C-alpha cells in the first residue's frame, strides 16, 4: 500500500531542467495582472482556510476570482490583501433581475458583510450567460441583474470600491472564420450586448472575455498545437496587414473588432479565464498545460499587446484554474474537470507562475485524507453483468480520466471498472454500501493505482463545508419567491 506521501510524490509537477532555467531567466508577470479562478464544483473540497493559507498565500497569488460567493472562502480571504472577484451563478440571475430587494440582500450578505476586511475588486454576474449552448435562457435577465447589483452597491456606498462585470464566452463574438477582422457579436445577442456595453461604458468597467483554447483547438483541426502553445510559427495566420502567431492574440483582436463594430472600440478587456486541461482528452496532459500556461503568462508579461492594440494588453487575466473540480459540467468535454493547476487535494501538477515567480509551486500541507481504502472489482465473482454497475458508477461519479487520451484510458477490463467503482466509493465518503455494486465490489487497503493512473483517495469534509454555498442560494431564491408572490 502506498502512503499518502508516496502518492503525492507520484504527482510531482512536470518541470524539465532546461525549462526551469528558461523560466528563471524570463521576467515575472506584473503582480497586478495575473490571478486564478477558484471554483467549488467538487465533491470533496479542501477547507477554504487551507486553500488560502496553504496555497494562495505561500504561492504569492495576488488576486482570485471566486465562482460563487462562498462564505468560507470570503472569511478565509479576509485580511490577506488578495484582490477578490465574486461570481453570481446563473441560477440567481432571474431573481436578482426581478427584484431590487433580492439584489440588495445578495450584496449585503456577500459583499457588505466582508467589505471592511476583504479587498473586493469585481462582482462577476453570471457564469457564462451568453455561451451558445445556453441559447437565450439568460439573455432577458443578465443585464438587469447587473444593474440591480450596481444599484445595491451604490446604496451600500461601495460602488467606488468595485465594479460589476458580465463574463462573455469566446463564442459570443467568434464566427466560423479564424480571422479576427471577420468577427462580430452573434446576431442573437446583439440587443442584449448593446445594453451590456452601454452599462459597462457608463460605469467605466472593462469587458470580461472567457477563452477556451482547448475547445478551440479541438474544433479547428487546421490549426496546429504550436499556435495554441505560443510556439514561434514560421507561417503565422495573416489577416490583411496583421499577422497572428498565437490563439490568444487572435481571440483578443476578434473581440476588439466586435467591440469596434458595436461602437465601443476603446473598452478595456479582462481575460476572465484561460487555461489548459491535464486529463480527460487527447493532448490534455500536464506537460502540454505547462507549455500553454508558461507561454500565456510570459506573453502577457511582455506587455506587447496585439496587432490591433499594440502595447495595450488585457488589463488582467485569470488562469483556469486553481483546483480540479470533479463535479464541473462536462458539456464541452470531460477535460473540463481537469483544468486545475493543482489536484483537488492541493498538489501541483506542473509549474505555472501564479505569483511566485520561477520558484516551484508549494503544495497544500497537512491534507486530511479519508482512510487508505479503495473499492475494486471482486475478481472472484461472476462479472458477466458488470457493465450495468460500471455505467451506474460512472453516471454518478467521475470517470473522465477513462476517456480516450485520459490518464487512465490505458486500463484494461476489469481495471477500468475498478476505477469507476472506487470513484463512486470515494465520492460517497467511503460508505460501505457504496462499494456493494450489485455484489461485485470489494474494499481493499492495497492502492490499485497503476503508473500515472491514480485511484483517488478523498479528503475529509464536513457537512458545513458542503452546505456553505447552497444554503445562501436557497435563502435568496426563497426571498425572491416570497417577493414575487406578494
Protein Blocks (a to p, Z undefined) as FASTA:
>chain_A
ZZfklmmmmmgccddfklmmmmmmpccddfklpccdddfbdfbdcdfklmmmmmmmmnop
abdcdfbdcfklmmmmgonlpacdddddfklmmmmmmpmklmmmmmmmmmmmmmmmpccf
bdcedjblmbmklommlmmmmmmmmmmmmmmmmmnopmmmpccdddddfklmpcfbfbfk
lgccdfklmmmmmmmmmmmmmnopacdddddfklmmmmmmmbcfklmnopacfbdcdehj
bccfbfklmmmmmmmmmmmmnopakbccddfbdcddfehiehiafklmmmmmmmmmmmmm
nonopfklghiacfbdcdddfbdcfkbcfklomklmmmbfbdfkopafbdcdehnojadc
dddehiacdddddddddfkbcfklmmmmmmmmmmmmcfklmpghiaklmpccfklmmmmm
mmmmmmnoopaklmnnnopaccdfbdfbehjlccdddddddfklmmmmmmmmmmmmmmmm
mmmmZZ
